[in-house]
Amino acid sequence: MRLIGVTLLEIILGFIIFTVFLYNPSVRYFCRRQIEIKVYNYQQSVKKNGYFSIPQDEAYIQTLVPKMVRECLQAEGVDK
């Protein structure tokens, strides 16, 4: 019976620690990674279709990345 109580306590403490310390960084990493994948896929599709990316396009995309990350965080409920 004592083992069950200790296990329950560990599960509850693990959930609290995850929620307090790891949830926000993990969502921020998730959003950043999603945006990086979208940008990479866009760049690959441009190359695949025979176009060349110009520096102005790259600069414009980099100005959009923070906005896209912010929108992702708001959708996930982290950054309000």
mmCIF file of the N, C-alpha and C atoms, coordinates in Angstrom:
data_MODEL
# 
_entry.id   MODEL 
# 
loop_
_atom_site.group_PDB 
_atom_site.id 
_atom_site.type_symbol 
_atom_site.label_atom_id 
_atom_site.label_alt_id 
_atom_site.label_comp_id 
_atom_site.label_asym_id 
_atom_site.label_entity_id 
_atom_site.label_seq_id 
_atom_site.pdbx_PDB_ins_code 
_atom_site.Cartn_x 
_atom_site.Cartn_y 
_atom_site.Cartn_z 
_atom_site.occupancy 
_atom_site.B_iso_or_equiv 
_atom_site.pdbx_formal_charge 
_atom_site.auth_seq_id 
_atom_site.auth_comp_id 
_atom_site.auth_asym_id 
_atom_site.auth_atom_id 
_atom_site.pdbx_PDB_model_num 
ATOM 1   N N  . MET A 1 1  ? 0.823  -1.194 0.000   1.00 0.00 ? 1  MET A N  1 
ATOM 2   C CA . MET A 1 1  ? 0.000  0.000  0.000   1.00 0.00 ? 1  MET A CA 1 
ATOM 3   C C  . MET A 1 1  ? 0.868  1.258  0.000   1.00 0.00 ? 1  MET A C  1 
ATOM 4   N N  . ARG A 1 2  ? 1.972  1.170  0.739   1.00 0.00 ? 2  ARG A N  1 
ATOM 5   C CA . ARG A 1 2  ? 2.869  2.329  0.797   1.00 0.00 ? 2  ARG A CA 1 
ATOM 6   C C  . ARG A 1 2  ? 3.494  2.598  -0.571  1.00 0.00 ? 2  ARG A C  1 
ATOM 7   N N  . LEU A 1 3  ? 3.775  1.538  -1.317  1.00 0.00 ? 3  LEU A N  1 
ATOM 8   C CA . LEU A 1 3  ? 4.362  1.669  -2.643  1.00 0.00 ? 3  LEU A CA 1 
ATOM 9   C C  . LEU A 1 3  ? 3.420  2.411  -3.590  1.00 0.00 ? 3  LEU A C  1 
ATOM 10  N N  . ILE A 1 4  ? 2.140  2.144  -3.484  1.00 0.00 ? 4  ILE A N  1 
ATOM 11  C CA . ILE A 1 4  ? 1.153  2.831  -4.322  1.00 0.00 ? 4  ILE A CA 1 
ATOM 12  C C  . ILE A 1 4  ? 1.113  4.314  -3.981  1.00 0.00 ? 4  ILE A C  1 
ATOM 13  N N  . GLY A 1 5  ? 1.174  4.639  -2.697  1.00 0.00 ? 5  GLY A N  1 
ATOM 14  C CA . GLY A 1 5  ? 1.172  6.045  -2.284  1.00 0.00 ? 5  GLY A CA 1 
ATOM 15  C C  . GLY A 1 5  ? 2.395  6.788  -2.782  1.00 0.00 ? 5  GLY A C  1 
ATOM 16  N N  . VAL A 1 6  ? 3.547  6.145  -2.700  1.00 0.00 ? 6  VAL A N  1 
ATOM 17  C CA . VAL A 1 6  ? 4.786  6.768  -3.174  1.00 0.00 ? 6  VAL A CA 1 
ATOM 18  C C  . VAL A 1 6  ? 4.736  6.952  -4.687  1.00 0.00 ? 6  VAL A C  1 
ATOM 19  N N  . THR A 1 7  ? 4.225  5.963  -5.393  1.00 0.00 ? 7  THR A N  1 
ATOM 20  C CA . THR A 1 7  ? 4.120  6.055  -6.846  1.00 0.00 ? 7  THR A CA 1 
ATOM 21  C C  . THR A 1 7  ? 3.174  7.174  -7.255  1.00 0.00 ? 7  THR A C  1 
ATOM 22  N N  . LEU A 1 8  ? 2.047  7.282  -6.588  1.00 0.00 ? 8  LEU A N  1 
ATOM 23  C CA . LEU A 1 8  ? 1.108  8.370  -6.877  1.00 0.00 ? 8  LEU A CA 1 
ATOM 24  C C  . LEU A 1 8  ? 1.742  9.725  -6.612  1.00 0.00 ? 8  LEU A C  1 
ATOM 25  N N  . LEU A 1 9  ? 2.474  9.834  -5.523  1.00 0.00 ? 9  LEU A N  1 
ATOM 26  C CA . LEU A 1 9  ? 3.150  11.085 -5.196  1.00 0.00 ? 9  LEU A CA 1 
ATOM 27  C C  . LEU A 1 9  ? 4.181  11.438 -6.269  1.00 0.00 ? 9  LEU A C  1 
ATOM 28  N N  . GLU A 1 10 ? 4.918  10.444 -6.758  1.00 0.00 ? 10 GLU A N  1 
ATOM 29  C CA . GLU A 1 10 ? 5.898  10.685 -7.813  1.00 0.00 ? 10 GLU A CA 1 
ATOM 30  C C  . GLU A 1 10 ? 5.226  11.145 -9.099  1.00 0.00 ? 10 GLU A C  1 
ATOM 31  N N  . ILE A 1 11 ? 4.106  10.549 -9.433  1.00 0.00 ? 11 ILE A N  1 
ATOM 32  C CA . ILE A 1 11 ? 3.378  10.943 -10.643 1.00 0.00 ? 11 ILE A CA 1 
ATOM 33  C C  . ILE A 1 11 ? 2.878  12.371 -10.527 1.00 0.00 ? 11 ILE A C  1 
ATOM 34  N N  . ILE A 1 12 ? 2.310  12.714 -9.395  1.00 0.00 ? 12 ILE A N  1 
ATOM 35  C CA . ILE A 1 12 ? 1.791  14.068 -9.184  1.00 0.00 ? 12 ILE A CA 1 
ATOM 36  C C  . ILE A 1 12 ? 2.925  15.084 -9.209  1.00 0.00 ? 12 ILE A C  1 
ATOM 37  N N  . LEU A 1 13 ? 4.024  14.793 -8.517  1.00 0.00 ? 13 LEU A N  1 
ATOM 38  C CA . LEU A 1 13 ? 5.165  15.709 -8.521  1.00 0.00 ? 13 LEU A CA 1 
ATOM 39  C C  . LEU A 1 13 ? 5.782  15.831 -9.916  1.00 0.00 ? 13 LEU A C  1 
ATOM 40  N N  . GLY A 1 14 ? 5.842  14.741 -10.638 1.00 0.00 ? 14 GLY A N  1 
ATOM 41  C CA . GLY A 1 14 ? 6.361  14.786 -12.007 1.00 0.00 ? 14 GLY A CA 1 
ATOM 42  C C  . GLY A 1 14 ? 5.506  15.657 -12.905 1.00 0.00 ? 14 GLY A C  1 
ATOM 43  N N  . PHE A 1 15 ? 4.201  15.550 -12.767 1.00 0.00 ? 15 PHE A N  1 
ATOM 44  C CA . PHE A 1 15 ? 3.288  16.381 -13.554 1.00 0.00 ? 15 PHE A CA 1 
ATOM 45  C C  . PHE A 1 15 ? 3.456  17.855 -13.208 1.00 0.00 ? 15 PHE A C  1 
ATOM 46  N N  . ILE A 1 16 ? 3.572  18.150 -11.918 1.00 0.00 ? 16 ILE A N  1 
ATOM 47  C CA . ILE A 1 16 ? 3.739  19.547 -11.485 1.00 0.00 ? 16 ILE A CA 1 
ATOM 48  C C  . ILE A 1 16 ? 5.060  20.111 -12.010 1.00 0.00 ? 16 ILE A C  1 
ATOM 49  N N  . ILE A 1 17 ? 6.130  19.344 -11.893 1.00 0.00 ? 17 ILE A N  1 
ATOM 50  C CA . ILE A 1 17 ? 7.432  19.812 -12.374 1.00 0.00 ? 17 ILE A CA 1 
ATOM 51  C C  . ILE A 1 17 ? 7.399  20.022 -13.885 1.00 0.00 ? 17 ILE A C  1 
ATOM 52  N N  . PHE A 1 18 ? 6.784  19.092 -14.614 1.00 0.00 ? 18 PHE A N  1 
ATOM 53  C CA . PHE A 1 18 ? 6.679  19.250 -16.066 1.00 0.00 ? 18 PHE A CA 1 
ATOM 54  C C  . PHE A 1 18 ? 5.894  20.500 -16.419 1.00 0.00 ? 18 PHE A C  1 
ATOM 55  N N  . THR A 1 19 ? 4.769  20.691 -15.760 1.00 0.00 ? 19 THR A N  1 
ATOM 56  C CA . THR A 1 19 ? 3.914  21.835 -16.068 1.00 0.00 ? 19 THR A CA 1 
ATOM 57  C C  . THR A 1 19 ? 4.604  23.152 -15.757 1.00 0.00 ? 19 THR A C  1 
ATOM 58  N N  . VAL A 1 20 ? 5.270  23.227 -14.635 1.00 0.00 ? 20 VAL A N  1 
ATOM 59  C CA . VAL A 1 20 ? 5.876  24.489 -14.206 1.00 0.00 ? 20 VAL A CA 1 
ATOM 60  C C  . VAL A 1 20 ? 7.156  24.790 -14.978 1.00 0.00 ? 20 VAL A C  1 
ATOM 61  N N  . PHE A 1 21 ? 8.025  23.803 -15.142 1.00 0.00 ? 21 PHE A N  1 
ATOM 62  C CA . PHE A 1 21 ? 9.356  24.079 -15.671 1.00 0.00 ? 21 PHE A CA 1 
ATOM 63  C C  . PHE A 1 21 ? 9.557  23.710 -17.139 1.00 0.00 ? 21 PHE A C  1 
ATOM 64  N N  . LEU A 1 22 ? 8.840  22.727 -17.644 1.00 0.00 ? 22 LEU A N  1 
ATOM 65  C CA . LEU A 1 22 ? 9.161  22.227 -18.972 1.00 0.00 ? 22 LEU A CA 1 
ATOM 66  C C  . LEU A 1 22 ? 8.114  22.503 -20.039 1.00 0.00 ? 22 LEU A C  1 
ATOM 67  N N  . TYR A 1 23 ? 6.882  22.819 -19.667 1.00 0.00 ? 23 TYR A N  1 
ATOM 68  C CA . TYR A 1 23 ? 5.835  22.973 -20.674 1.00 0.00 ? 23 TYR A CA 1 
ATOM 69  C C  . TYR A 1 23 ? 6.111  24.161 -21.595 1.00 0.00 ? 23 TYR A C  1 
ATOM 70  N N  . ASN A 1 24 ? 6.367  25.335 -21.032 1.00 0.00 ? 24 ASN A N  1 
ATOM 71  C CA . ASN A 1 24 ? 6.601  26.522 -21.862 1.00 0.00 ? 24 ASN A CA 1 
ATOM 72  C C  . ASN A 1 24 ? 7.817  26.365 -22.775 1.00 0.00 ? 24 ASN A C  1 
ATOM 73  N N  . PRO A 1 25 ? 8.957  25.920 -22.271 1.00 0.00 ? 25 PRO A N  1 
ATOM 74  C CA . PRO A 1 25 ? 10.090 25.739 -23.190 1.00 0.00 ? 25 PRO A CA 1 
ATOM 75  C C  . PRO A 1 25 ? 9.822  24.692 -24.273 1.00 0.00 ? 25 PRO A C  1 
ATOM 76  N N  . SER A 1 26 ? 9.096  23.637 -23.934 1.00 0.00 ? 26 SER A N  1 
ATOM 77  C CA . SER A 1 26 ? 8.829  22.615 -24.945 1.00 0.00 ? 26 SER A CA 1 
ATOM 78  C C  . SER A 1 26 ? 7.892  23.139 -26.024 1.00 0.00 ? 26 SER A C  1 
ATOM 79  N N  . VAL A 1 27 ? 6.896  23.946 -25.648 1.00 0.00 ? 27 VAL A N  1 
ATOM 80  C CA . VAL A 1 27 ? 5.995  24.523 -26.649 1.00 0.00 ? 27 VAL A CA 1 
ATOM 81  C C  . VAL A 1 27 ? 6.744  25.541 -27.499 1.00 0.00 ? 27 VAL A C  1 
ATOM 82  N N  . ARG A 1 28 ? 7.610  26.332 -26.880 1.00 0.00 ? 28 ARG A N  1 
ATOM 83  C CA . ARG A 1 28 ? 8.400  27.304 -27.644 1.00 0.00 ? 28 ARG A CA 1 
ATOM 84  C C  . ARG A 1 28 ? 9.313  26.584 -28.645 1.00 0.00 ? 28 ARG A C  1 
ATOM 85  N N  . TYR A 1 29 ? 9.931  25.501 -28.233 1.00 0.00 ? 29 TYR A N  1 
ATOM 86  C CA . TYR A 1 29 ? 10.773 24.720 -29.139 1.00 0.00 ? 29 TYR A CA 1 
ATOM 87  C C  . TYR A 1 29 ? 9.931  24.121 -30.262 1.00 0.00 ? 29 TYR A C  1 
ATOM 88  N N  . PHE A 1 30 ? 8.753  23.598 -29.923 1.00 0.00 ? 30 PHE A N  1 
ATOM 89  C CA . PHE A 1 30 ? 7.853  23.014 -30.915 1.00 0.00 ? 30 PHE A CA 1 
ATOM 90  C C  . PHE A 1 30 ? 7.472  24.044 -31.972 1.00 0.00 ? 30 PHE A C  1 
ATOM 91  N N  . CYS A 1 31 ? 7.073  25.240 -31.536 1.00 0.00 ? 31 CYS A N  1 
ATOM 92  C CA . CYS A 1 31 ? 6.658  26.277 -32.482 1.00 0.00 ? 31 CYS A CA 1 
ATOM 93  C C  . CYS A 1 31 ? 7.825  26.709 -33.360 1.00 0.00 ? 31 CYS A C  1 
ATOM 94  N N  . ARG A 1 32 ? 8.969  26.913 -32.759 1.00 0.00 ? 32 ARG A N  1 
ATOM 95  C CA . ARG A 1 32 ? 10.140 27.335 -33.525 1.00 0.00 ? 32 ARG A CA 1 
ATOM 96  C C  . ARG A 1 32 ? 10.501 26.279 -34.569 1.00 0.00 ? 32 ARG A C  1 
ATOM 97  N N  . ARG A 1 33 ? 10.437 25.037 -34.176 1.00 0.00 ? 33 ARG A N  1 
ATOM 98  C CA . ARG A 1 33 ? 10.763 23.944 -35.098 1.00 0.00 ? 33 ARG A CA 1 
ATOM 99  C C  . ARG A 1 33 ? 9.745  23.859 -36.229 1.00 0.00 ? 33 ARG A C  1 
ATOM 100 N N  . GLN A 1 34 ? 8.468  24.034 -35.934 1.00 0.00 ? 34 GLN A N  1 
ATOM 101 C CA . GLN A 1 34 ? 7.433  24.004 -36.963 1.00 0.00 ? 34 GLN A CA 1 
ATOM 102 C C  . GLN A 1 34 ? 7.676  25.088 -38.011 1.00 0.00 ? 34 GLN A C  1 
ATOM 103 N N  . ILE A 1 35 ? 8.025  26.284 -37.564 1.00 0.00 ? 35 ILE A N  1 
ATOM 104 C CA . ILE A 1 35 ? 8.272  27.387 -38.488 1.00 0.00 ? 35 ILE A CA 1 
ATOM 105 C C  . ILE A 1 35 ? 9.519  27.099 -39.323 1.00 0.00 ? 35 ILE A C  1 
ATOM 106 N N  . GLU A 1 36 ? 10.558 26.567 -38.703 1.00 0.00 ? 36 GLU A N  1 
ATOM 107 C CA . GLU A 1 36 ? 11.768 26.227 -39.454 1.00 0.00 ? 36 GLU A CA 1 
ATOM 108 C C  . GLU A 1 36 ? 11.469 25.196 -40.536 1.00 0.00 ? 36 GLU A C  1 
ATOM 109 N N  . ILE A 1 37 ? 10.618 24.232 -40.236 1.00 0.00 ? 37 ILE A N  1 
ATOM 110 C CA . ILE A 1 37 ? 10.242 23.220 -41.221 1.00 0.00 ? 37 ILE A CA 1 
ATOM 111 C C  . ILE A 1 37 ? 9.474  23.862 -42.371 1.00 0.00 ? 37 ILE A C  1 
ATOM 112 N N  . LYS A 1 38 ? 8.553  24.774 -42.061 1.00 0.00 ? 38 LYS A N  1 
ATOM 113 C CA . LYS A 1 38 ? 7.792  25.451 -43.116 1.00 0.00 ? 38 LYS A CA 1 
ATOM 114 C C  . LYS A 1 38 ? 8.706  26.272 -44.018 1.00 0.00 ? 38 LYS A C  1 
ATOM 115 N N  . VAL A 1 39 ? 9.641  26.994 -43.433 1.00 0.00 ? 39 VAL A N  1 
ATOM 116 C CA . VAL A 1 39 ? 10.576 27.803 -44.224 1.00 0.00 ? 39 VAL A CA 1 
ATOM 117 C C  . VAL A 1 39 ? 11.451 26.895 -45.085 1.00 0.00 ? 39 VAL A C  1 
ATOM 118 N N  . TYR A 1 40 ? 11.936 25.812 -44.517 1.00 0.00 ? 40 TYR A N  1 
ATOM 119 C CA . TYR A 1 40 ? 12.773 24.878 -45.272 1.00 0.00 ? 40 TYR A CA 1 
ATOM 120 C C  . TYR A 1 40 ? 11.989 24.275 -46.438 1.00 0.00 ? 40 TYR A C  1 
ATOM 121 N N  . ASN A 1 41 ? 10.749 23.857 -46.188 1.00 0.00 ? 41 ASN A N  1 
ATOM 122 C CA . ASN A 1 41 ? 9.927  23.283 -47.255 1.00 0.00 ? 41 ASN A CA 1 
ATOM 123 C C  . ASN A 1 41 ? 9.668  24.300 -48.360 1.00 0.00 ? 41 ASN A C  1 
ATOM 124 N N  . TYR A 1 42 ? 9.447  25.557 -47.978 1.00 0.00 ? 42 TYR A N  1 
ATOM 125 C CA . TYR A 1 42 ? 9.247  26.611 -48.973 1.00 0.00 ? 42 TYR A CA 1 
ATOM 126 C C  . TYR A 1 42 ? 10.507 26.775 -49.823 1.00 0.00 ? 42 TYR A C  1 
ATOM 127 N N  . GLN A 1 43 ? 11.649 26.822 -49.182 1.00 0.00 ? 43 GLN A N  1 
ATOM 128 C CA . GLN A 1 43 ? 12.903 26.989 -49.917 1.00 0.00 ? 43 GLN A CA 1 
ATOM 129 C C  . GLN A 1 43 ? 13.154 25.808 -50.856 1.00 0.00 ? 43 GLN A C  1 
ATOM 130 N N  . GLN A 1 44 ? 12.830 24.604 -50.405 1.00 0.00 ? 44 GLN A N  1 
ATOM 131 C CA . GLN A 1 44 ? 13.029 23.430 -51.250 1.00 0.00 ? 44 GLN A CA 1 
ATOM 132 C C  . GLN A 1 44 ? 12.073 23.435 -52.436 1.00 0.00 ? 44 GLN A C  1 
ATOM 133 N N  . SER A 1 45 ? 10.831 23.880 -52.221 1.00 0.00 ? 45 SER A N  1 
ATOM 134 C CA . SER A 1 45 ? 9.885  23.927 -53.338 1.00 0.00 ? 45 SER A CA 1 
ATOM 135 C C  . SER A 1 45 ? 10.293 24.985 -54.355 1.00 0.00 ? 45 SER A C  1 
ATOM 136 N N  . VAL A 1 46 ? 10.867 26.086 -53.893 1.00 0.00 ? 46 VAL A N  1 
ATOM 137 C CA . VAL A 1 46 ? 11.359 27.110 -54.817 1.00 0.00 ? 46 VAL A CA 1 
ATOM 138 C C  . VAL A 1 46 ? 12.489 26.535 -55.666 1.00 0.00 ? 46 VAL A C  1 
ATOM 139 N N  . LYS A 1 47 ? 13.428 25.841 -55.036 1.00 0.00 ? 47 LYS A N  1 
ATOM 140 C CA . LYS A 1 47 ? 14.541 25.246 -55.780 1.00 0.00 ? 47 LYS A CA 1 
ATOM 141 C C  . LYS A 1 47 ? 14.052 24.162 -56.738 1.00 0.00 ? 47 LYS A C  1 
ATOM 142 N N  . LYS A 1 48 ? 13.067 23.376 -56.292 1.00 0.00 ? 48 LYS A N  1 
ATOM 143 C CA . LYS A 1 48 ? 12.560 22.276 -57.102 1.00 0.00 ? 48 LYS A CA 1 
ATOM 144 C C  . LYS A 1 48 ? 11.902 22.788 -58.378 1.00 0.00 ? 48 LYS A C  1 
ATOM 145 N N  . ASN A 1 49 ? 11.238 23.936 -58.281 1.00 0.00 ? 49 ASN A N  1 
ATOM 146 C CA . ASN A 1 49 ? 10.546 24.485 -59.443 1.00 0.00 ? 49 ASN A CA 1 
ATOM 147 C C  . ASN A 1 49 ? 11.459 25.310 -60.344 1.00 0.00 ? 49 ASN A C  1 
ATOM 148 N N  . GLY A 1 50 ? 12.739 25.331 -60.048 1.00 0.00 ? 50 GLY A N  1 
ATOM 149 C CA . GLY A 1 50 ? 13.699 25.965 -60.929 1.00 0.00 ? 50 GLY A CA 1 
ATOM 150 C C  . GLY A 1 50 ? 13.939 27.439 -60.680 1.00 0.00 ? 50 GLY A C  1 
ATOM 151 N N  . TYR A 1 51 ? 13.426 27.960 -59.597 1.00 0.00 ? 51 TYR A N  1 
ATOM 152 C CA . TYR A 1 51 ? 13.645 29.367 -59.285 1.00 0.00 ? 51 TYR A CA 1 
ATOM 153 C C  . TYR A 1 51 ? 14.829 29.496 -58.341 1.00 0.00 ? 51 TYR A C  1 
ATOM 154 N N  . PHE A 1 52 ? 15.400 30.672 -58.338 1.00 0.00 ? 52 PHE A N  1 
ATOM 155 C CA . PHE A 1 52 ? 16.498 30.951 -57.430 1.00 0.00 ? 52 PHE A CA 1 
ATOM 156 C C  . PHE A 1 52 ? 16.030 31.930 -56.375 1.00 0.00 ? 52 PHE A C  1 
ATOM 157 N N  . SER A 1 53 ? 16.388 31.671 -55.154 1.00 0.00 ? 53 SER A N  1 
ATOM 158 C CA . SER A 1 53 ? 16.019 32.556 -54.058 1.00 0.00 ? 53 SER A CA 1 
ATOM 159 C C  . SER A 1 53 ? 16.971 33.744 -54.039 1.00 0.00 ? 53 SER A C  1 
ATOM 160 N N  . ILE A 1 54 ? 16.409 34.933 -53.980 1.00 0.00 ? 54 ILE A N  1 
ATOM 161 C CA . ILE A 1 54 ? 17.237 36.135 -53.946 1.00 0.00 ? 54 ILE A CA 1 
ATOM 162 C C  . ILE A 1 54 ? 17.357 36.606 -52.500 1.00 0.00 ? 54 ILE A C  1 
ATOM 163 N N  . PRO A 1 55 ? 18.389 37.370 -52.184 1.00 0.00 ? 55 PRO A N  1 
ATOM 164 C CA . PRO A 1 55 ? 18.593 37.818 -50.798 1.00 0.00 ? 55 PRO A CA 1 
ATOM 165 C C  . PRO A 1 55 ? 17.409 38.604 -50.223 1.00 0.00 ? 55 PRO A C  1 
ATOM 166 N N  . GLN A 1 56 ? 16.697 39.339 -51.078 1.00 0.00 ? 56 GLN A N  1 
ATOM 167 C CA . GLN A 1 56 ? 15.539 40.087 -50.589 1.00 0.00 ? 56 GLN A CA 1 
ATOM 168 C C  . GLN A 1 56 ? 14.446 39.143 -50.092 1.00 0.00 ? 56 GLN A C  1 
ATOM 169 N N  . ASP A 1 57 ? 14.276 38.017 -50.783 1.00 0.00 ? 57 ASP A N  1 
ATOM 170 C CA . ASP A 1 57 ? 13.297 37.025 -50.331 1.00 0.00 ? 57 ASP A CA 1 
ATOM 171 C C  . ASP A 1 57 ? 13.690 36.455 -48.978 1.00 0.00 ? 57 ASP A C  1 
ATOM 172 N N  . GLU A 1 58 ? 14.964 36.137 -48.837 1.00 0.00 ? 58 GLU A N  1 
ATOM 173 C CA . GLU A 1 58 ? 15.445 35.584 -47.569 1.00 0.00 ? 58 GLU A CA 1 
ATOM 174 C C  . GLU A 1 58 ? 15.256 36.578 -46.432 1.00 0.00 ? 58 GLU A C  1 
ATOM 175 N N  . ALA A 1 59 ? 15.551 37.840 -46.688 1.00 0.00 ? 59 ALA A N  1 
ATOM 176 C CA . ALA A 1 59 ? 15.387 38.868 -45.656 1.00 0.00 ? 59 ALA A CA 1 
ATOM 177 C C  . ALA A 1 59 ? 13.918 39.028 -45.293 1.00 0.00 ? 59 ALA A C  1 
ATOM 178 N N  . TYR A 1 60 ? 13.038 38.980 -46.287 1.00 0.00 ? 60 TYR A N  1 
ATOM 179 C CA . TYR A 1 60 ? 11.605 39.115 -46.024 1.00 0.00 ? 60 TYR A CA 1 
ATOM 180 C C  . TYR A 1 60 ? 11.087 37.926 -45.213 1.00 0.00 ? 60 TYR A C  1 
ATOM 181 N N  . ILE A 1 61 ? 11.536 36.737 -45.559 1.00 0.00 ? 61 ILE A N  1 
ATOM 182 C CA . ILE A 1 61 ? 11.120 35.542 -44.813 1.00 0.00 ? 61 ILE A CA 1 
ATOM 183 C C  . ILE A 1 61 ? 11.577 35.644 -43.367 1.00 0.00 ? 61 ILE A C  1 
ATOM 184 N N  . GLN A 1 62 ? 12.798 36.121 -43.147 1.00 0.00 ? 62 GLN A N  1 
ATOM 185 C CA . GLN A 1 62 ? 13.312 36.237 -41.778 1.00 0.00 ? 62 GLN A CA 1 
ATOM 186 C C  . GLN A 1 62 ? 12.553 37.281 -40.966 1.00 0.00 ? 62 GLN A C  1 
ATOM 187 N N  . THR A 1 63 ? 11.956 38.274 -41.629 1.00 0.00 ? 63 THR A N  1 
ATOM 188 C CA . THR A 1 63 ? 11.124 39.229 -40.887 1.00 0.00 ? 63 THR A CA 1 
ATOM 189 C C  . THR A 1 63 ? 9.784  38.615 -40.519 1.00 0.00 ? 63 THR A C  1 
ATOM 190 N N  . LEU A 1 64 ? 9.338  37.610 -41.274 1.00 0.00 ? 64 LEU A N  1 
ATOM 191 C CA . LEU A 1 64 ? 8.060  36.961 -40.979 1.00 0.00 ? 64 LEU A CA 1 
ATOM 192 C C  . LEU A 1 64 ? 8.163  35.899 -39.893 1.00 0.00 ? 64 LEU A C  1 
ATOM 193 N N  . VAL A 1 65 ? 9.340  35.334 -39.707 1.00 0.00 ? 65 VAL A N  1 
ATOM 194 C CA . VAL A 1 65 ? 9.513  34.227 -38.763 1.00 0.00 ? 65 VAL A CA 1 
ATOM 195 C C  . VAL A 1 65 ? 9.088  34.594 -37.340 1.00 0.00 ? 65 VAL A C  1 
ATOM 196 N N  . PRO A 1 66 ? 9.516  35.723 -36.764 1.00 0.00 ? 66 PRO A N  1 
ATOM 197 C CA . PRO A 1 66 ? 9.074  36.039 -35.394 1.00 0.00 ? 66 PRO A CA 1 
ATOM 198 C C  . PRO A 1 66 ? 7.557  36.178 -35.270 1.00 0.00 ? 66 PRO A C  1 
ATOM 199 N N  . LYS A 1 67 ? 6.931  36.749 -36.291 1.00 0.00 ? 67 LYS A N  1 
ATOM 200 C CA . LYS A 1 67 ? 5.469  36.887 -36.267 1.00 0.00 ? 67 LYS A CA 1 
ATOM 201 C C  . LYS A 1 67 ? 4.799  35.511 -36.297 1.00 0.00 ? 67 LYS A C  1 
ATOM 202 N N  . MET A 1 68 ? 5.321  34.622 -37.131 1.00 0.00 ? 68 MET A N  1 
ATOM 203 C CA . MET A 1 68 ? 4.753  33.279 -37.223 1.00 0.00 ? 68 MET A CA 1 
ATOM 204 C C  . MET A 1 68 ? 4.942  32.506 -35.922 1.00 0.00 ? 68 MET A C  1 
ATOM 205 N N  . VAL A 1 69 ? 6.092  32.664 -35.284 1.00 0.00 ? 69 VAL A N  1 
ATOM 206 C CA . VAL A 1 69 ? 6.340  32.001 -34.001 1.00 0.00 ? 69 VAL A CA 1 
ATOM 207 C C  . VAL A 1 69 ? 5.381  32.542 -32.947 1.00 0.00 ? 69 VAL A C  1 
ATOM 208 N N  . ARG A 1 70 ? 5.196  33.852 -32.923 1.00 0.00 ? 70 ARG A N  1 
ATOM 209 C CA . ARG A 1 70 ? 4.281  34.468 -31.958 1.00 0.00 ? 70 ARG A CA 1 
ATOM 210 C C  . ARG A 1 70 ? 2.853  33.950 -32.157 1.00 0.00 ? 70 ARG A C  1 
ATOM 211 N N  . GLU A 1 71 ? 2.416  33.838 -33.417 1.00 0.00 ? 71 GLU A N  1 
ATOM 212 C CA . GLU A 1 71 ? 1.077  33.320 -33.699 1.00 0.00 ? 71 GLU A CA 1 
ATOM 213 C C  . GLU A 1 71 ? 0.943  31.864 -33.254 1.00 0.00 ? 71 GLU A C  1 
ATOM 214 N N  . CYS A 1 72 ? 1.981  31.081 -33.460 1.00 0.00 ? 72 CYS A N  1 
ATOM 215 C CA . CYS A 1 72 ? 1.959  29.683 -33.025 1.00 0.00 ? 72 CYS A CA 1 
ATOM 216 C C  . CYS A 1 72 ? 1.858  29.592 -31.508 1.00 0.00 ? 72 CYS A C  1 
ATOM 217 N N  . LEU A 1 73 ? 2.630  30.414 -30.807 1.00 0.00 ? 73 LEU A N  1 
ATOM 218 C CA . LEU A 1 73 ? 2.590  30.401 -29.344 1.00 0.00 ? 73 LEU A CA 1 
ATOM 219 C C  . LEU A 1 73 ? 1.222  30.828 -28.830 1.00 0.00 ? 73 LEU A C  1 
ATOM 220 N N  . GLN A 1 74 ? 0.606  31.805 -29.481 1.00 0.00 ? 74 GLN A N  1 
ATOM 221 C CA . GLN A 1 74 ? -0.731 32.227 -29.076 1.00 0.00 ? 74 GLN A CA 1 
ATOM 222 C C  . GLN A 1 74 ? -1.740 31.116 -29.326 1.00 0.00 ? 74 GLN A C  1 
ATOM 223 N N  . ALA A 1 75 ? -1.589 30.406 -30.437 1.00 0.00 ? 75 ALA A N  1 
ATOM 224 C CA . ALA A 1 75 ? -2.494 29.296 -30.735 1.00 0.00 ? 75 ALA A CA 1 
ATOM 225 C C  . ALA A 1 75 ? -2.340 28.168 -29.720 1.00 0.00 ? 75 ALA A C  1 
ATOM 226 N N  . GLU A 1 76 ? -1.130 27.977 -29.221 1.00 0.00 ? 76 GLU A N  1 
ATOM 227 C CA . GLU A 1 76 ? -0.885 26.941 -28.217 1.00 0.00 ? 76 GLU A CA 1 
ATOM 228 C C  . GLU A 1 76 ? -1.248 27.408 -26.812 1.00 0.00 ? 76 GLU A C  1 
ATOM 229 N N  . GLY A 1 77 ? -1.528 28.692 -26.657 1.00 0.00 ? 77 GLY A N  1 
ATOM 230 C CA . GLY A 1 77 ? -1.942 29.214 -25.360 1.00 0.00 ? 77 GLY A CA 1 
ATOM 231 C C  . GLY A 1 77 ? -0.810 29.536 -24.412 1.00 0.00 ? 77 GLY A C  1 
ATOM 232 N N  . VAL A 1 78 ? 0.397  29.712 -24.928 1.00 0.00 ? 78 VAL A N  1 
ATOM 233 C CA . VAL A 1 78 ? 1.548  29.987 -24.071 1.00 0.00 ? 78 VAL A CA 1 
ATOM 234 C C  . VAL A 1 78 ? 1.816  31.477 -23.978 1.00 0.00 ? 78 VAL A C  1 
ATOM 235 N N  . ASP A 1 79 ? 1.845  32.153 -25.108 1.00 0.00 ? 79 ASP A N  1 
ATOM 236 C CA . ASP A 1 79 ? 2.198  33.575 -25.158 1.00 0.00 ? 79 ASP A CA 1 
ATOM 237 C C  . ASP A 1 79 ? 0.938  34.383 -25.415 1.00 0.00 ? 79 ASP A C  1 
ATOM 238 N N  . LYS A 1 80 ? 0.468  35.067 -24.394 1.00 0.00 ? 80 LYS A N  1 
ATOM 239 C CA . LYS A 1 80 ? -0.789 35.814 -24.544 1.00 0.00 ? 80 LYS A CA 1 
ATOM 240 C C  . LYS A 1 80 ? -0.549 37.290 -24.568 1.00 0.00 ? 80 LYS A C  1 
# 
